[in-house]
């Protein structure tokens, strides 16, 4: 994996998706629930046929035609009223907050400056690539260790706290160790160790996006554990790596993590009490 693949991304996509997820699920519309086409038109047809069979005459035929026209007209009127009422009750489309709204003011300024410089940087990059197109470089991927990748993740978390108006982070070193070690073990067991950084960094982004949207008072390890749900496919999202994690897998991992964290916490409290 190249160094470029360890770049830190903003929370734009995650903040938009979290807000979209929190919209109420729309109930599937029953197309027949508010439609009267079957009732009146077909009822008029049945009555007309019965009358004509019982007493075939010009008068009965005209009466049958009148019943059919009346039935169709009544159906059209009821359907029109239904569609009119439905259109009047259409809610306004939701207005989602942009991720910049959660930035510190100095970061907003820096991003605006960055956007102004983008075009000049693009031209410079194109000129640089033209100059270097005949040069050869060693582009072999760099292999990073587990500790390297975890350090990259920690650096990303620190960067997000520097940029976004996040509440205080309240997580201990042993909680982080359990979180990362358990996840790395699960990825290695499934043969997708190479996806560890990509998937976990996205879990982190979704965790912080949820914290911002829900206006939490603090960020704890429980928030990160709870947002492991993004690894698998659910009714609300497609999942980060759904081919290797399902809902039960994620639940088992969450339970395992919380058991280890609680056990470690109890042991530390006992050790501290003995020292008193």
Secondary structure as a PSIPRED ss2 file (coil, helix, strand):
# PSIPRED VFORMAT (PSIPRED V4.0)

   1 X C   1.000  0.000  0.000
   2 X C   1.000  0.000  0.000
   3 X H   0.000  1.000  0.000
   4 X H   0.000  1.000  0.000
   5 X H   0.000  1.000  0.000
   6 X H   0.000  1.000  0.000
   7 X C   1.000  0.000  0.000
   8 X C   1.000  0.000  0.000
   9 X C   1.000  0.000  0.000
  10 X C   1.000  0.000  0.000
  11 X C   1.000  0.000  0.000
  12 X H   0.000  1.000  0.000
  13 X H   0.000  1.000  0.000
  14 X H   0.000  1.000  0.000
  15 X H   0.000  1.000  0.000
  16 X H   0.000  1.000  0.000
  17 X H   0.000  1.000  0.000
  18 X H   0.000  1.000  0.000
  19 X H   0.000  1.000  0.000
  20 X H   0.000  1.000  0.000
  21 X H   0.000  1.000  0.000
  22 X C   1.000  0.000  0.000
  23 X C   1.000  0.000  0.000
  24 X C   1.000  0.000  0.000
  25 X C   1.000  0.000  0.000
  26 X C   1.000  0.000  0.000
  27 X C   1.000  0.000  0.000
  28 X C   1.000  0.000  0.000
  29 X C   1.000  0.000  0.000
  30 X C   1.000  0.000  0.000
  31 X C   1.000  0.000  0.000
  32 X C   1.000  0.000  0.000
  33 X C   1.000  0.000  0.000
  34 X C   1.000  0.000  0.000
  35 X C   1.000  0.000  0.000
  36 X C   1.000  0.000  0.000
  37 X H   0.000  1.000  0.000
  38 X H   0.000  1.000  0.000
  39 X H   0.000  1.000  0.000
  40 X H   0.000  1.000  0.000
  41 X H   0.000  1.000  0.000
  42 X H   0.000  1.000  0.000
  43 X H   0.000  1.000  0.000
  44 X H   0.000  1.000  0.000
  45 X H   0.000  1.000  0.000
  46 X H   0.000  1.000  0.000
  47 X H   0.000  1.000  0.000
  48 X H   0.000  1.000  0.000
  49 X H   0.000  1.000  0.000
  50 X H   0.000  1.000  0.000
  51 X H   0.000  1.000  0.000
  52 X H   0.000  1.000  0.000
  53 X H   0.000  1.000  0.000
  54 X H   0.000  1.000  0.000
  55 X C   1.000  0.000  0.000
  56 X C   1.000  0.000  0.000
  57 X C   1.000  0.000  0.000
  58 X H   0.000  1.000  0.000
  59 X H   0.000  1.000  0.000
  60 X H   0.000  1.000  0.000
  61 X H   0.000  1.000  0.000
  62 X H   0.000  1.000  0.000
  63 X H   0.000  1.000  0.000
  64 X H   0.000  1.000  0.000
  65 X H   0.000  1.000  0.000
  66 X H   0.000  1.000  0.000
  67 X H   0.000  1.000  0.000
  68 X H   0.000  1.000  0.000
  69 X H   0.000  1.000  0.000
  70 X H   0.000  1.000  0.000
  71 X H   0.000  1.000  0.000
  72 X H   0.000  1.000  0.000
  73 X H   0.000  1.000  0.000
  74 X H   0.000  1.000  0.000
  75 X H   0.000  1.000  0.000
  76 X H   0.000  1.000  0.000
  77 X H   0.000  1.000  0.000
  78 X H   0.000  1.000  0.000
  79 X H   0.000  1.000  0.000
  80 X H   0.000  1.000  0.000
  81 X H   0.000  1.000  0.000
  82 X H   0.000  1.000  0.000
  83 X H   0.000  1.000  0.000
  84 X H   0.000  1.000  0.000
  85 X H   0.000  1.000  0.000
  86 X H   0.000  1.000  0.000
  87 X H   0.000  1.000  0.000
  88 X H   0.000  1.000  0.000
  89 X C   1.000  0.000  0.000
  90 X C   1.000  0.000  0.000
  91 X C   1.000  0.000  0.000
  92 X C   1.000  0.000  0.000
  93 X C   1.000  0.000  0.000
  94 X C   1.000  0.000  0.000
  95 X C   1.000  0.000  0.000
  96 X C   1.000  0.000  0.000
  97 X C   1.000  0.000  0.000
  98 X C   1.000  0.000  0.000
  99 X H   0.000  1.000  0.000
 100 X H   0.000  1.000  0.000
 101 X H   0.000  1.000  0.000
 102 X H   0.000  1.000  0.000
 103 X E   0.000  0.000  1.000
 104 X C   1.000  0.000  0.000
 105 X H   0.000  1.000  0.000
 106 X H   0.000  1.000  0.000
 107 X H   0.000  1.000  0.000
 108 X H   0.000  1.000  0.000
 109 X H   0.000  1.000  0.000
 110 X H   0.000  1.000  0.000
 111 X H   0.000  1.000  0.000
 112 X H   0.000  1.000  0.000
 113 X H   0.000  1.000  0.000
 114 X H   0.000  1.000  0.000
 115 X H   0.000  1.000  0.000
 116 X H   0.000  1.000  0.000
 117 X H   0.000  1.000  0.000
 118 X H   0.000  1.000  0.000
 119 X H   0.000  1.000  0.000
 120 X H   0.000  1.000  0.000
 121 X H   0.000  1.000  0.000
 122 X H   0.000  1.000  0.000
 123 X H   0.000  1.000  0.000
 124 X H   0.000  1.000  0.000
 125 X H   0.000  1.000  0.000
 126 X H   0.000  1.000  0.000
 127 X H   0.000  1.000  0.000
 128 X H   0.000  1.000  0.000
 129 X H   0.000  1.000  0.000
 130 X H   0.000  1.000  0.000
 131 X H   0.000  1.000  0.000
 132 X H   0.000  1.000  0.000
 133 X C   1.000  0.000  0.000
 134 X C   1.000  0.000  0.000
 135 X C   1.000  0.000  0.000
 136 X C   1.000  0.000  0.000
 137 X C   1.000  0.000  0.000
 138 X C   1.000  0.000  0.000
 139 X C   1.000  0.000  0.000
 140 X C   1.000  0.000  0.000
 141 X C   1.000  0.000  0.000
 142 X C   1.000  0.000  0.000
 143 X C   1.000  0.000  0.000
 144 X C   1.000  0.000  0.000
 145 X C   1.000  0.000  0.000
 146 X H   0.000  1.000  0.000
 147 X H   0.000  1.000  0.000
 148 X H   0.000  1.000  0.000
 149 X H   0.000  1.000  0.000
 150 X H   0.000  1.000  0.000
 151 X H   0.000  1.000  0.000
 152 X H   0.000  1.000  0.000
 153 X H   0.000  1.000  0.000
 154 X H   0.000  1.000  0.000
 155 X H   0.000  1.000  0.000
 156 X H   0.000  1.000  0.000
 157 X H   0.000  1.000  0.000
 158 X H   0.000  1.000  0.000
 159 X H   0.000  1.000  0.000
 160 X H   0.000  1.000  0.000
 161 X H   0.000  1.000  0.000
 162 X H   0.000  1.000  0.000
 163 X H   0.000  1.000  0.000
 164 X E   0.000  0.000  1.000
 165 X C   1.000  0.000  0.000
 166 X C   1.000  0.000  0.000
 167 X C   1.000  0.000  0.000
 168 X E   0.000  0.000  1.000
 169 X E   0.000  0.000  1.000
 170 X E   0.000  0.000  1.000
 171 X C   1.000  0.000  0.000
 172 X C   1.000  0.000  0.000
 173 X H   0.000  1.000  0.000
 174 X H   0.000  1.000  0.000
 175 X H   0.000  1.000  0.000
 176 X H   0.000  1.000  0.000
 177 X H   0.000  1.000  0.000
 178 X H   0.000  1.000  0.000
 179 X H   0.000  1.000  0.000
 180 X H   0.000  1.000  0.000
 181 X H   0.000  1.000  0.000
 182 X H   0.000  1.000  0.000
 183 X H   0.000  1.000  0.000
 184 X H   0.000  1.000  0.000
 185 X H   0.000  1.000  0.000
 186 X H   0.000  1.000  0.000
 187 X H   0.000  1.000  0.000
 188 X H   0.000  1.000  0.000
 189 X H   0.000  1.000  0.000
 190 X C   1.000  0.000  0.000
 191 X C   1.000  0.000  0.000
 192 X C   1.000  0.000  0.000
 193 X H   0.000  1.000  0.000
 194 X H   0.000  1.000  0.000
 195 X H   0.000  1.000  0.000
 196 X H   0.000  1.000  0.000
 197 X H   0.000  1.000  0.000
 198 X H   0.000  1.000  0.000
 199 X H   0.000  1.000  0.000
 200 X H   0.000  1.000  0.000
 201 X H   0.000  1.000  0.000
 202 X H   0.000  1.000  0.000
 203 X H   0.000  1.000  0.000
 204 X H   0.000  1.000  0.000
 205 X H   0.000  1.000  0.000
 206 X H   0.000  1.000  0.000
 207 X H   0.000  1.000  0.000
 208 X H   0.000  1.000  0.000
 209 X H   0.000  1.000  0.000
 210 X H   0.000  1.000  0.000
 211 X H   0.000  1.000  0.000
 212 X H   0.000  1.000  0.000
 213 X H   0.000  1.000  0.000
 214 X H   0.000  1.000  0.000
 215 X C   1.000  0.000  0.000
 216 X C   1.000  0.000  0.000
 217 X C   1.000  0.000  0.000
 218 X E   0.000  0.000  1.000
 219 X E   0.000  0.000  1.000
 220 X E   0.000  0.000  1.000
 221 X H   0.000  1.000  0.000
 222 X H   0.000  1.000  0.000
 223 X H   0.000  1.000  0.000
 224 X H   0.000  1.000  0.000
 225 X H   0.000  1.000  0.000
 226 X H   0.000  1.000  0.000
 227 X H   0.000  1.000  0.000
 228 X H   0.000  1.000  0.000
 229 X H   0.000  1.000  0.000
 230 X H   0.000  1.000  0.000
 231 X H   0.000  1.000  0.000
 232 X C   1.000  0.000  0.000
 233 X C   1.000  0.000  0.000
 234 X C   1.000  0.000  0.000
 235 X C   1.000  0.000  0.000
 236 X C   1.000  0.000  0.000
 237 X C   1.000  0.000  0.000
 238 X C   1.000  0.000  0.000
 239 X C   1.000  0.000  0.000
 240 X C   1.000  0.000  0.000
 241 X C   1.000  0.000  0.000
 242 X C   1.000  0.000  0.000
 243 X C   1.000  0.000  0.000
 244 X C   1.000  0.000  0.000
 245 X C   1.000  0.000  0.000
 246 X C   1.000  0.000  0.000
 247 X H   0.000  1.000  0.000
 248 X H   0.000  1.000  0.000
 249 X H   0.000  1.000  0.000
 250 X H   0.000  1.000  0.000
 251 X H   0.000  1.000  0.000
 252 X H   0.000  1.000  0.000
 253 X H   0.000  1.000  0.000
 254 X H   0.000  1.000  0.000
 255 X H   0.000  1.000  0.000
 256 X H   0.000  1.000  0.000
 257 X H   0.000  1.000  0.000
 258 X H   0.000  1.000  0.000
 259 X H   0.000  1.000  0.000
 260 X H   0.000  1.000  0.000
 261 X H   0.000  1.000  0.000
 262 X H   0.000  1.000  0.000
 263 X H   0.000  1.000  0.000
 264 X H   0.000  1.000  0.000
 265 X H   0.000  1.000  0.000
 266 X H   0.000  1.000  0.000
 267 X H   0.000  1.000  0.000
 268 X H   0.000  1.000  0.000
 269 X H   0.000  1.000  0.000
 270 X H   0.000  1.000  0.000
 271 X H   0.000  1.000  0.000
 272 X H   0.000  1.000  0.000
 273 X H   0.000  1.000  0.000
 274 X H   0.000  1.000  0.000
 275 X H   0.000  1.000  0.000
 276 X C   1.000  0.000  0.000
